[in-house]
Amino acid sequence: MFWKKKKKESSSKTSREELIAQAKANAAKARAEIGDETLQKIVENIRKKEQSATEQAKAKIRAMDQDKVADHIKLMLDEKE
């Protein structure tokens, strides 16, 4: 059996500029609802988390050679046994 593909309507697509404007409007609305003080607290908490020792170690591990990291983890697991 053969099916005919339906042509997509390009008029239903929103342009990139419209999407950006819509996103900016949504962000402004959310900022107004949350309030600047609460938003600043959220930003500070995110920054503290990013600067924690755990997050810094995760970033270093992600930057390392993945095969080498896997080998070290396997060695550590073997030593536990």
Residue pairs with C-beta under 8 A, 6 or more apart in sequence:
14 22
31 39
34 42
49 55
61 69
